[in-house]
């Protein structure tokens, strides 16, 4: 039993949009926390980079829907074409989903590092006698390590390349 090629093409377009948007949303949520904590406009770079993942899904979905519309007016689509279109949507969707999850994990580690160092350095403030510890003074100082912007962007670009590879493979199918 073969499925309708138009149905497979529509599923491919829907999965391309859904999975790329999921990967982009996960990465954007952690990037948003990073951007809110940042004091510079450069802190918004991870949000922009993770938003590009959803654009890859839109590109493939538009190509698949145009194939669907073209097949309705001309020659019928074969089941092989339907399976190719489904696999194209799955390829870009799963690649961008993996890319977004990798970006989210990376940004989450940066956010947790900054949270841990900020909370441990709060012991060093002396706002008055009520902030002094009763038993002894804490002498170990930890300072937050600033994030190198170039390293951050390069890491995110390489993580996004996974999604780009999915777009290239999906376009060839």
N, C-alpha and C positions, 0 to 999 in steps of 0.2 A: 504494500500500500504506500503510495507516495502522497505527500501533502501538497496542497495548492502552492505553486511557486509564488503567487502574489502574497499569500499569507506568510510564507517564509521570508520574503523580502520585507514585509511590514514588521515582522518580528525582529529582523536584523536592524532595521532603522530604530525601532523602539528600544532595543537592548543597547544600541550604540549611545542613544541619548541618556538612558537611565544609568548605565554603568559608569559612563564618563562623568555625569553629573554627581553621582555618588562619590567617586574618587575625588573630584574637585571640591565637593562640600566638606568631606572629612579633612582634607588638607587646608581648606579655607578656615575651618573652625579653629584649628590650632594656630594658623597664621594670624588670625584675628586677635587672639590672645597676645601673640608676640607684638603685633602692631599697636595694640592699646598700651602695652608696657613700654614701647619705644618712645623716644623723645624727638625723633627725627622723621622726616618724610620717607627716608630709606626703609623704615620699618614696614612700610606697606608693600615692599617688593615681593615678599613671599605670597601675599594674597593675589597679586597680579599673576605671578608665575603659576600658582595653583589654579587660577581661573582659566588659564589657557587650555587646561585639560578638557574642560567642557566644550570648548570651541572645536576640538578635534572630533568629538562626537557629533556636533552639529554639522560639520563638513561631511562626514560619512553618511549621516542620516539624510541630508539634502541630496547627495549623490544617489542613494538608494531609492528615495522617493521619486527622483527624476527618472530612474530606470523603471520604476513601477508605473508611472504615468505614461512613459514612452511605450511600454509593452501593452498597455490598454488600448492604445490607438493603432499600433502596428502589429507585427507578428507576435504570436503568443510566446510567453516565457516558458522555457523548459524547466523540468524539475531540477536539473543540474544548476541552472541559473539561480533558482530559488535557494538552493543549498549554499551556493557561492555567496549570495547576498547575505544570508543568515550568518555565515562564517565571517564575512567582512565586518558585520556589526558586532559580533562577539569578539573578534580580534581586537578592534579598537577599544571596545568597552572594557574588556578584561585587562588589557595593557594599561589603559588610563586608570582603572580602578587600582591596580597594583602600584602604579606610579603615585597616585594620590595617597594610598596607605603608607607608602615609603616616605613621602614628604611629611605626612602627619606624624609619623613616628620620629622623624628627624627633628621637626620643630617642637614636638612635645618634649624631647630630651633637652633642647635648649631652654624651653620654658621652665622645666623642672630644675635645671641647673641654676637658673637665675633666681628662682623662688627659694631654693635651698640656701644659696649664698646670701641672699638678702635677709632671710630670717635668722641665719646664724650670726650675721654681722650686727644684728640689732642689740646683741648683748654688749657691744662696745660703747654704746651711747651712755652718757651719764647726764641725765636731765635733772638730777637732784638726788638727795639722799634716799628717796624711796626706790630709786632704780638700782641701787647698790645691792649685790647679793648678801645674804646674811652670813654664810659660812666662809666664803673666800671670793677672791676676785678671779674672773676668767681672763687668762692671759693669751689664749690662742686666738689670733685674728685671722679671719678669712675674708678676702676681698673678692667681689664679683669680677670674673674675668670678662672683659668686654668681647663681644662677638665680632670677629673680623668680617666685615661686610662682603668683601670679595670672596672669601672662603664660603660664606653662607650662600651667596648667589651661585657660585660654581657648583656647590653640592646640590642645590635645588635644580639647576639646569640639567645636571647629569641624571637626577632622579626623574625629571620630566622627559628626558630622552627616551625612557621606556615607553611612555605614551606616544611619543613621536614615531617610534619604531612600529607600534601598532597601527598608527595612521598610514604609514608607508605600506605596510603589508596589506592593510584593508583596501587601499586604493588599487593595488595590483590585482586583487581578486576580481 
